[in-house]
Amino acid sequence: MTVAATLTVRARIEGFLARLRRAFATPVLSVDGVETDLSWLGERRLVLTPGVHEVGVHYRNRRSTHGRATTSLTVAPGGEAALDAVLVDGTFQLAVRP
């Protein structure tokens, strides 16, 4: 029996130019190639299988994507992982929260 793990991701912005992008862009989360939209105002919680996952964040406006950042994340059975995706100067920076 596999015990599920959870991943919580929060997208936010820093800087004046990033705040302008917020009005026209949607943050997007990619976990193992499967994309889902994020919100600038809240968190997204996903249930994952334990193990190593490729996590990426970028933003989409109209038909193009920008600011991609990726990382590998290991989640233990029954464990929780939290990730901050901060848009700074047009590129996301990812940080694992304790």
All heavy atoms as an XYZ file, in Angstrom:
743
protein
N       0.848     -1.172      0.000
C       0.000      0.000      0.000
C       0.896      1.238      0.000
O       1.840      1.341      0.772
C      -0.895     -0.021      1.238
C      -1.750      1.220      1.341
S      -3.068      1.090      2.549
C      -2.207      1.473      4.044
N       0.595      2.176     -0.867
C       1.354      3.420     -0.977
C       0.612      4.532     -0.246
O      -0.580      4.729     -0.455
C       1.528      3.825     -2.450
O       2.196      2.769     -3.120
C       2.326      5.095     -2.571
N       1.324      5.225      0.611
C       0.740      6.350      1.330
C       1.041      7.610      0.530
O       2.184      7.863      0.166
C       1.325      6.459      2.759
C       0.750      7.656      3.479
C       1.057      5.186      3.527
N       0.027      8.378      0.244
C       0.183      9.576     -0.575
C       0.978     10.659      0.148
O       1.055     10.686      1.372
C      -1.191     10.114     -0.959
N       1.564     11.535     -0.637
C       2.294     12.687     -0.121
C       1.629     13.945     -0.667
O       0.879     13.883     -1.639
C       3.753     12.621     -0.569
N       1.892     15.093     -0.054
C       1.293     16.336     -0.533
C       2.368     17.352     -0.875
O       3.429     17.404     -0.263
C       0.328     16.955      0.504
O       1.052     17.234      1.704
C      -0.828     16.036      0.802
N       2.046     18.179     -1.864
C       2.896     19.278     -2.286
C       2.049     20.544     -2.277
O       0.985     20.582     -2.876
C       3.448     19.033     -3.695
C       4.165     20.196     -4.359
C       5.436     20.564     -3.599
C       4.477     19.869     -5.808
N       2.526     21.563     -1.576
C       1.850     22.857     -1.536
C       2.748     23.877     -2.220
O       3.927     23.984     -1.892
C       1.587     23.288     -0.077
O       0.831     22.264      0.569
C       0.814     24.591     -0.022
N       2.184     24.618     -3.177
C       2.955     25.603     -3.938
C       2.272     26.954     -3.831
O       1.051     27.065     -3.993
C       3.068     25.203     -5.430
C       3.874     26.227     -6.197
C       3.689     23.827     -5.554
N       3.081     27.971     -3.551
C       2.581     29.349     -3.463
C       3.354     30.200     -4.469
O       4.585     30.231     -4.446
C       2.780     29.888     -2.053
C       2.361     31.327     -1.881
C       2.444     31.790     -0.457
N       3.776     31.559      0.092
C       4.041     31.514      1.379
N       3.078     31.660      2.259
N       5.268     31.314      1.802
N       2.643     30.888     -5.369
C       3.260     31.798     -6.342
C       3.073     33.228     -5.856
O       1.986     33.613     -5.434
C       2.624     31.627     -7.720
N       4.156     33.993     -5.887
C       4.065     35.395     -5.499
C       5.047     36.210     -6.324
O       5.829     35.650     -7.095
C       4.283     35.587     -4.004
C       5.564     35.065     -3.462
C       5.568     35.077     -1.930
N       6.828     34.596     -1.423
C       7.883     35.364     -1.195
N       7.822     36.663     -1.398
N       9.007     34.856     -0.742
N       5.001     37.514     -6.164
C       5.810     38.402     -6.989
C       6.605     39.362     -6.126
O       6.212     39.676     -5.003
C       4.926     39.206     -7.960
C       3.819     39.931     -7.195
C       4.333     38.330     -9.022
C       2.956     40.819     -8.014
N       7.735     39.800     -6.659
C       8.547     40.817     -5.999
C       9.030     41.792     -7.057
O       9.473     41.377     -8.124
C       9.752     40.197     -5.289
C       9.413     39.478     -4.019
C      10.646     38.988     -3.277
O      11.776     39.248     -3.737
O      10.461     38.338     -2.241
N       8.943     43.061     -6.756
C       9.442     44.085     -7.672
C       8.338     44.717     -8.499
O       7.272     44.138     -8.713
N       8.622     45.915     -8.965
C       7.644     46.693     -9.712
C       7.272     46.039    -11.043
O       6.102     45.911    -11.379
C       8.180     48.114     -9.951
C       7.251     48.963    -10.753
C       6.084     49.452    -10.186
C       7.518     49.253    -12.075
C       5.210     50.232    -10.924
C       6.656     50.029    -12.821
C       5.504     50.519    -12.244
N       8.259     45.608    -11.821
C       7.971     45.015    -13.127
C       7.183     43.716    -12.988
O       6.300     43.428    -13.788
C       9.260     44.780    -13.906
C       9.971     46.033    -14.387
C      11.263     45.671    -15.097
C       9.078     46.850    -15.301
N       7.495     42.945    -11.983
C       6.751     41.708    -11.749
C       5.296     42.016    -11.416
O       4.387     41.298    -11.832
C       7.394     40.904    -10.638
N       5.053     43.083    -10.694
C       3.676     43.464    -10.371
C       2.894     43.843    -11.623
O       1.705     43.565    -11.722
C       3.662     44.596     -9.354
C       4.160     44.161     -7.997
C       4.059     45.289     -6.960
N       4.853     45.006     -5.798
C       4.530     44.133     -4.850
N       3.429     43.451     -4.953
N       5.314     43.940     -3.820
N       3.559     44.444    -12.592
C       2.896     44.745    -13.859
C       2.547     43.460    -14.604
O       1.474     43.351    -15.202
C       3.784     45.624    -14.735
C       3.967     47.067    -14.273
C       4.942     47.785    -15.196
C       2.636     47.801    -14.231
N       3.443     42.487    -14.581
C       3.181     41.212    -15.251
C       2.001     40.481    -14.625
O       1.288     39.751    -15.301
C       4.420     40.329    -15.203
C       5.491     40.769    -16.149
C       6.634     39.758    -16.176
N       7.637     40.178    -17.125
C       8.706     40.886    -16.822
N       8.914     41.256    -15.572
N       9.574     41.219    -17.740
N       1.800     40.677    -13.350
C       0.711     40.002    -12.641
C      -0.635     40.273    -13.286
O      -1.497     39.402    -13.359
C       0.696     40.456    -11.185
C      -0.444     39.894    -10.393
C      -0.409     40.435     -8.998
N      -1.622     40.070     -8.288
C      -1.888     40.436     -7.077
N      -1.036     41.171     -6.406
N      -2.996     40.071     -6.513
N      -0.828     41.486    -13.789
C      -2.110     41.848    -14.382
C      -2.380     41.090    -15.680
O      -3.538     40.877    -16.051
C      -2.147     43.348    -14.643
N      -1.340     40.671    -16.376
C      -1.506     40.068    -17.692
C      -1.051     38.615    -17.781
O      -1.084     38.028    -18.857
C      -0.726     40.881    -18.735
C      -1.144     42.318    -18.779
C      -0.352     43.298    -18.214
C      -2.344     42.685    -19.354
C      -0.740     44.629    -18.244
C      -2.750     44.009    -19.393
C      -1.940     44.977    -18.838
N      -0.597     38.046    -16.677
C      -0.010     36.705    -16.733
C      -0.650     35.770    -15.707
O      -1.106     36.197    -14.651
C       1.486     36.789    -16.473
N      -0.640     34.482    -16.051
C      -1.131     33.439    -15.164
C       0.027     32.523    -14.796
O       0.695     31.991    -15.686
C      -2.216     32.605    -15.873
O      -3.272     33.463    -16.270
C      -2.745     31.509    -14.969
N       0.297     32.309    -13.504
C       1.351     31.359    -13.123
C       0.874     29.930    -13.373
O      -0.293     29.602    -13.185
C       1.561     31.630    -11.635
C       0.289     32.233    -11.173
C      -0.317     32.937    -12.341
N       1.795     29.082    -13.817
C       1.471     27.703    -14.171
C       2.445     26.775    -13.453
O       3.657     26.997    -13.484
C       1.563     27.489    -15.692
C       1.264     26.037    -16.057
C       0.621     28.426    -16.426
N       1.922     25.729    -12.828
C       2.716     24.712    -12.147
C       2.766     23.465    -13.018
O       1.743     23.043    -13.562
C       2.083     24.366    -10.794
C       2.657     23.176    -10.040
C       4.086     23.466     -9.591
C       1.778     22.828     -8.858
N       3.944     22.871    -13.141
C       4.122     21.626    -13.880
C       4.752     20.598    -12.942
O       5.807     20.850    -12.367
C       5.028     21.866    -15.091
O       5.354     20.651    -15.697
N       4.080     19.465    -12.771
C       4.619     18.375    -11.962
C       4.685     17.148    -12.859
O       3.650     16.667    -13.330
C       3.747     18.093    -10.718
C       4.296     16.914     -9.932
C       3.645     19.321     -9.844
N       5.894     16.697    -13.124
C       6.126     15.546    -14.000
C       5.446     15.720    -15.357
O       4.894     14.781    -15.924
C       5.664     14.254    -13.329
C       6.437     13.959    -12.061
O       7.625     14.336    -11.996
O       5.863     13.358    -11.135
N       5.451     16.943    -15.877
C       4.909     17.232    -17.199
C       3.431     17.553    -17.250
O       2.908     17.908    -18.302
N       2.734     17.441    -16.133
C       1.302     17.756    -16.090
C       1.135     19.167    -15.529
O       1.589     19.457    -14.421
C       0.535     16.741    -15.213
C      -0.942     17.095    -15.148
C       0.734     15.337    -15.743
N       0.496     20.046    -16.317
C       0.380     21.453    -15.922
C      -0.970     21.759    -15.289
O      -1.985     21.171    -15.641
C       0.567     22.359    -17.142
C       1.958     22.327    -17.700
C       2.171     23.349    -18.802
O       1.183     23.948    -19.286
O       3.338     23.557    -19.180
N      -0.938     22.694    -14.341
C      -2.146     23.212    -13.707
C      -1.908     24.688    -13.383
O      -0.800     25.090    -13.056
C      -2.510     22.416    -12.433
O      -3.733     22.893    -11.913
C      -1.439     22.528    -11.374
N      -2.954     25.493    -13.514
C      -2.833     26.919    -13.225
C      -2.727     27.168    -11.730
O      -3.348     26.471    -10.926
C      -4.033     27.695    -13.771
C      -4.018     27.810    -15.286
O      -2.979     27.486    -15.900
O      -5.031     28.224    -15.858
N      -1.941     28.179    -11.385
C      -1.825     28.651    -10.010
C      -2.538     29.990     -9.891
O      -2.963     30.574    -10.879
C      -0.352     28.839     -9.628
C       0.516     27.597     -9.547
C       1.974     27.984     -9.326
C       0.038     26.701     -8.421
N      -2.614     30.490     -8.684
C      -3.155     31.812     -8.409
C      -2.068     32.649     -7.750
O      -1.265     32.134     -6.978
C      -4.361     31.705     -7.471
O      -4.722     32.973     -6.987
N      -2.040     33.943     -8.062
C      -1.098     34.838     -7.399
C      -1.509     35.075     -5.949
O      -0.719     35.541     -5.148
C      -1.039     36.183     -8.115
C      -0.451     36.153     -9.485
C      -1.111     36.429    -10.650
C       0.892     35.863     -9.854
N      -0.251     36.318    -11.709
C       0.988     35.980    -11.253
C       2.037     35.510     -9.147
C       2.174     35.758    -11.946
C       3.212     35.288     -9.837
C       3.279     35.416    -11.218
N      -2.743     34.766     -5.599
C      -3.270     35.140     -4.290
C      -3.378     33.994     -3.294
O      -3.737     34.216     -2.148
C      -4.653     35.783     -4.458
C      -4.684     37.023     -5.347
C      -6.113     37.502     -5.523
C      -3.815     38.114     -4.760
N      -3.104     32.778     -3.710
C      -3.289     31.668     -2.778
C      -2.289     30.559     -3.008
O      -1.271     30.740     -3.673
N      -2.580     29.409     -2.432
C      -1.726     28.235     -2.555
C      -2.470     27.146     -3.314
O      -3.695     27.090     -3.306
C      -1.342     27.694     -1.179
C      -0.468     28.607     -0.371
C      -0.054     27.992      0.942
O      -0.752     27.091      1.463
O       0.983     28.410      1.467
N      -1.704     26.264     -3.926
C      -2.269     25.088     -4.591
C      -1.704     23.867     -3.886
O      -0.500     23.742     -3.707
C      -1.882     25.084     -6.064
C      -2.199     23.833     -6.826
C      -3.647     23.686     -7.148
N      -4.044     24.792     -8.009
C      -5.128     24.787     -8.729
N      -5.939     23.760     -8.693
N      -5.439     25.822     -9.460
N      -2.582     22.974     -3.477
C      -2.159     21.751     -2.796
C      -2.471     20.567     -3.705
O      -3.593     20.422     -4.190
C      -2.881     21.590     -1.471
C      -2.519     20.296     -0.759
C      -2.999     20.304      0.625
N      -1.983     21.050      1.372
C      -1.900     21.057      2.678
N      -2.762     20.403      3.391
N      -0.948     21.735      3.277
N      -1.458     19.728     -3.922
C      -1.593     18.554     -4.778
C      -1.252     17.290     -4.001
O      -0.383     17.313     -3.132
C      -0.643     18.650     -5.976
C      -0.791     19.858     -6.883
C       0.351     19.896     -7.881
C      -2.109     19.812     -7.612
N      -1.890     16.210     -4.346
C      -1.575     14.903     -3.777
C      -0.685     14.188     -4.781
O      -1.014     14.095     -5.964
C      -2.853     14.091     -3.500
C      -2.513     12.705     -2.998
C      -3.734     14.829     -2.505
N       0.457     13.683     -4.307
C       1.438     13.033     -5.162
C       1.762     11.637     -4.644
O       1.566     11.346     -3.468
C       2.747     13.834     -5.179
C       2.709     15.282     -5.607
C       4.079     15.906     -5.421
C       2.279     15.393     -7.047
N       2.303     10.834     -5.533
C       2.868      9.566     -5.081
C       4.234      9.868     -4.470
O       4.910     10.813     -4.888
C       3.041      8.587     -6.258
O       3.873      9.186     -7.244
C       1.705      8.206     -6.855
N       4.657      9.131     -3.481
C       5.982      9.356     -2.897
C       7.071      9.118     -3.942
O       6.902      8.332     -4.862
C       6.061      8.313     -1.780
C       4.657      7.935     -1.489
C       3.919      8.085     -2.775
N       8.178      9.823     -3.787
C       9.303      9.643     -4.697
C       9.805     10.968     -5.236
O       9.495     12.035     -4.711
N      10.563     10.886     -6.321
C      11.170     12.066     -6.929
C      10.245     12.601     -8.022
O       9.746     11.835     -8.851
C      12.554     11.722     -7.532
C      13.173     12.936     -8.189
C      13.472     11.167     -6.459
N      10.037     13.907     -8.001
C       9.173     14.562     -8.988
C       9.902     15.755     -9.585
O      10.626     16.466     -8.887
C       7.868     15.033     -8.340
C       7.043     13.918     -7.799
N       6.224     13.162     -8.599
C       6.930     13.414     -6.551
C       5.628     12.236     -7.861
N       6.043     12.374     -6.606
N       9.683     15.991    -10.872
C      10.214     17.166    -11.563
C       9.141     18.251    -11.485
O       8.049     18.103    -12.032
C      10.535     16.827    -13.021
C      11.258     17.906    -13.756
C      12.686     18.118    -13.267
O      13.287     17.181    -12.724
O      13.179     19.242    -13.414
N       9.464     19.334    -10.780
C       8.507     20.424    -10.555
C       9.009     21.665    -11.268
O      10.177     22.032    -11.155
C       8.353     20.708     -9.040
C       7.392     21.852     -8.801
C       7.902     19.461     -8.300
N       8.122     22.314    -12.014
C       8.481     23.536    -12.716
C       7.384     24.577    -12.577
O       6.218     24.237    -12.390
N       7.782     25.839    -12.659
C       6.825     26.937    -12.607
C       7.195     27.932    -13.694
O       8.377     28.204    -13.914
C       6.829     27.637    -11.226
C       5.844     28.795    -11.195
C       6.495     26.654    -10.122
N       6.202     28.438    -14.399
C       6.405     29.503    -15.376
C       5.141     30.347    -15.416
O       4.163     30.028    -14.749
C       6.738     28.941    -16.763
C       5.650     28.134    -17.384
N       5.494     26.790    -17.127
C       4.664     28.475    -18.233
C       4.454     26.330    -17.809
N       3.929     27.336    -18.486
N       5.173     31.422    -16.154
C       3.942     32.186    -16.325
C       3.597     32.268    -17.797
O       4.450     32.200    -18.671
C       4.004     33.567    -15.667
C       4.976     34.556    -16.269
C       4.568     35.439    -17.258
C       6.275     34.633    -15.816
C       5.443     36.359    -17.797
C       7.165     35.545    -16.340
C       6.734     36.409    -17.338
O       7.609     37.321    -17.864
N       2.292     32.362    -18.039
C       1.760     32.354    -19.389
C       0.977     33.646    -19.618
O       0.177     34.051    -18.780
C       0.854     31.139    -19.556
C       0.192     31.033    -20.893
C      -0.646     29.771    -21.023
N      -1.628     29.676    -19.957
C      -1.814     28.595    -19.211
N      -1.091     27.531    -19.395
N      -2.722     28.582    -18.266
N       1.256     34.302    -20.740
C       0.426     35.427    -21.151
C       0.132     35.263    -22.626
O       1.015     34.981    -23.422
C       1.071     36.780    -20.840
C       2.425     36.961    -21.460
O       2.874     36.127    -22.230
N       3.091     38.034    -21.122
N      -1.110     35.368    -22.956
C      -1.587     35.111    -24.316
C      -1.150     33.734    -24.761
O      -1.603     32.744    -24.231
C      -1.161     36.214    -25.255
C      -1.753     37.533    -24.831
C      -1.522     38.597    -25.826
N      -1.993     39.864    -25.244
C      -1.829     40.993    -25.820
N      -1.232     41.064    -26.990
N      -2.277     42.077    -25.252
N      -0.215     33.639    -25.720
C       0.173     32.323    -26.220
C       1.613     31.946    -25.905
O       2.087     30.905    -26.337
C      -0.042     32.266    -27.726
C      -1.510     32.178    -28.069
C      -1.694     32.023    -29.538
N      -1.685     33.355    -30.143
C      -1.580     33.585    -31.412
N      -1.433     32.601    -32.250
N      -1.604     34.816    -31.865
N       2.330     32.756    -25.168
C       3.729     32.451    -24.886
C       3.945     32.186    -23.400
O       3.138     32.562    -22.562
C       4.628     33.602    -25.349
O       4.272     34.785    -24.683
N       5.059     31.515    -23.093
C       5.410     31.233    -21.704
C       6.767     31.857    -21.398
O       7.620     31.975    -22.272
C       5.468     29.720    -21.430
O       6.470     29.141    -22.249
C       4.136     29.059    -21.700
N       6.941     32.259    -20.146
C       8.162     32.949    -19.737
C       8.521     32.568    -18.309
O       7.702     32.066    -17.561
C       7.962     34.470    -19.779
C       7.495     34.978    -21.084
N       8.320     35.190    -22.145
C       6.248     35.314    -21.506
C       7.629     35.648    -23.166
N       6.368     35.723    -22.810
N       9.755     32.885    -17.923
C      10.184     32.808    -16.533
C      10.293     31.425    -15.951
O      10.171     31.252    -14.743
N      10.548     30.420    -16.767
C      10.542     29.031    -16.292
C      11.674     28.751    -15.295
O      12.806     29.146    -15.497
C      10.664     28.080    -17.473
C      10.594     26.616    -17.067
C      10.591     25.699    -18.262
N       9.483     25.953    -19.163
C       8.268     25.424    -19.027
N       8.014     24.644    -18.010
N       7.328     25.681    -19.896
N      11.315     28.047    -14.240
C      12.276     27.530    -13.265
C      11.846     26.106    -12.925
O      10.654     25.826    -12.794
C      12.304     28.388    -12.015
N      12.809     25.205    -12.786
C      12.497     23.809    -12.473
C      13.404     23.310    -11.356
O      14.485     23.836    -11.132
C      12.689     22.897    -13.709
O      14.041     22.971    -14.128
C      11.757     23.280    -14.838
N      12.928     22.287    -10.685
C      13.711     21.635     -9.641
C      13.208     20.204     -9.479
O      12.075     19.887     -9.838
C      13.620     22.393     -8.303
O      14.546     21.840     -7.384
C      12.228     22.352     -7.707
N      14.055     19.347     -8.953
C      13.643     17.992     -8.586
C      13.325     17.997     -7.100
O      14.061     18.568     -6.300
C      14.756     16.989     -8.872
O      14.934     16.851    -10.246
N      12.242     17.349     -6.751
C      11.767     17.368     -5.375
C      11.456     15.942     -4.956
O      10.748     15.225     -5.668
C      10.514     18.236     -5.294
C       9.948     18.575     -3.949
C      10.931     19.431     -3.160
C       8.644     19.333     -4.116
N      11.991     15.524     -3.815
C      11.725     14.193     -3.286
C      10.735     14.303     -2.135
O      10.938     15.077     -1.209
C      13.022     13.531     -2.785
O      13.956     13.489     -3.863
C      12.763     12.124     -2.289
N       9.662     13.510     -2.237
C       8.620     13.526     -1.212
C       8.520     12.128     -0.621
O       8.385     11.148     -1.349
C       7.264     13.965     -1.803
C       6.224     14.120     -0.710
C       7.399     15.258     -2.582
N       8.584     12.037      0.707
C       8.511     10.759      1.405
C       7.059     10.303      1.526
O       6.136     11.119      1.464
C       9.126     10.897      2.795
N       6.832      8.999      1.715
C       5.463      8.509      1.927
C       4.834      9.198      3.135
O       5.417      9.271      4.207
C       5.655      7.015      2.185
C       6.965      6.678      1.560
C       7.806      7.911      1.695
N       3.655      9.731      2.944
C       2.953     10.441      4.004
C       3.540     11.806      4.312
O       3.087     12.498      5.208
N       4.538     12.204      3.556
C       5.222     13.470      3.813
C       4.561     14.656      3.138
O       3.650     14.517      2.324
N       5.038     15.819      3.514
C       4.552     17.065      2.925
C       5.746     17.884      2.468
O       6.777     17.916      3.134
C       3.754     17.876      3.947
C       2.467     17.223      4.371
C       1.647     18.112      5.291
O       1.863     19.343      5.293
O       0.800     17.571      5.998
N       5.590     18.534      1.330
C       6.609     19.452      0.823
C       5.912     20.760      0.477
O       4.782     20.763     -0.003
C       7.304     18.878     -0.396
N       6.598     21.871      0.742
C       6.043     23.188      0.438
C       7.074     23.952     -0.388
O       8.267     23.942     -0.077
C       5.712     23.942      1.715
N       6.601     24.614     -1.428
C       7.479     25.293     -2.370
C       6.979     26.708     -2.604
O       5.787     26.915     -2.815
C       7.483     24.514     -3.689
C       8.446     24.909     -4.773
C       9.877     24.620     -4.343
C       8.132     24.135     -6.046
N       7.886     27.679     -2.525
C       7.582     29.064     -2.888
C       8.135     29.329     -4.271
O       9.303     29.037     -4.536
C       8.229     30.054     -1.909
C       7.423     30.235     -0.647
O       6.194     30.048     -0.696
O       8.019     30.570      0.384
N       7.315     29.872     -5.153
C       7.738     30.277     -6.489
C       7.611     31.794     -6.542
O       6.507     32.333     -6.540
C       6.860     29.629     -7.544
N       8.742     32.490     -6.554
C       8.747     33.951     -6.491
C       9.197     34.491     -7.841
O      10.289     34.168     -8.316
C       9.692     34.451     -5.379
C       9.638     35.969     -5.287
C       9.327     33.820     -4.041
N       8.354     35.316     -8.454
C       8.694     35.945     -9.728
C       9.484     37.214     -9.452
O       8.980     38.156     -8.855
C       7.421     36.269    -10.517
C       7.627     36.880    -11.894
C       8.365     35.916    -12.806
C       6.290     37.266    -12.504
N      10.753     37.219     -9.875
C      11.651     38.356     -9.678
C      12.262     38.696    -11.031
O      12.905     37.852    -11.657
C      12.779     38.030     -8.667
C      13.706     39.216     -8.491
C      12.194     37.597     -7.335
N      12.058     39.925    -11.475
C      12.639     40.390    -12.748
C      12.331     39.457    -13.912
O      13.185     39.179    -14.746
C      14.145     40.582    -12.617
C      14.501     41.690    -11.639
O      13.714     42.648    -11.531
O      15.556     41.595    -11.003
N      11.123     38.937    -13.973
C      10.698     38.138    -15.112
C      11.033     36.668    -15.055
O      10.685     35.920    -15.951
N      11.703     36.203    -13.991
C      12.049     34.783    -13.863
C      11.657     34.283    -12.472
O      11.860     34.972    -11.482
C      13.565     34.578    -14.051
O      13.940     35.098    -15.323
C      13.935     33.114    -13.991
N      11.092     33.081    -12.439
C      10.745     32.497    -11.151
C      11.991     31.976    -10.442
O      12.922     31.474    -11.067
C       9.766     31.329    -11.325
C       8.336     31.761    -11.388
C       7.672     31.793    -12.593
C       7.665     32.136    -10.243
C       6.345     32.177    -12.661
C       6.340     32.532    -10.292
C       5.671     32.555    -11.512
N      11.988     32.120     -9.126
C      12.989     31.508     -8.267
C      12.235     30.578     -7.324
O      11.234     30.972     -6.726
C      13.741     32.573     -7.473
C      14.526     33.517     -8.357
C      15.176     34.644     -7.582
O      15.030     34.754     -6.372
N      15.888     35.488     -8.298
N      12.700     29.349     -7.231
C      12.021     28.335     -6.408
C      12.776     28.129     -5.109
O      14.000     28.060     -5.091
C      11.935     27.010     -7.168
C      11.209     27.057     -8.507
C      11.244     25.694     -9.168
C       9.771     27.516     -8.322
N      12.013     28.007     -4.015
C      12.608     27.769     -2.701
C      11.703     26.807     -1.933
O      10.491     27.003     -1.887
C      12.762     29.071     -1.921
N      12.313     25.780     -1.369
C      11.560     24.823     -0.546
C      11.369     25.421      0.821
O      12.318     25.881      1.458
C      12.297     23.471     -0.469
C      11.549     22.509      0.439
C      12.478     22.888     -1.851
N      10.112     25.455      1.277
C       9.818     25.961      2.628
C      10.007     24.837      3.630
O       9.682     23.687      3.357
C       8.364     26.448      2.715
C       8.150     27.781      2.071
C       6.730     28.248      2.308
N       5.885     27.707      1.247
C       4.582     27.536      1.338
N       3.949     27.826      2.440
N       3.895     27.060      0.329
N      10.499     25.171      4.828
C      10.677     24.145      5.868
C       9.349     23.661      6.413
O       8.342     24.252      6.272
C      11.468     24.847      6.960
C      11.443     26.295      6.662
C      10.984     26.448      5.237
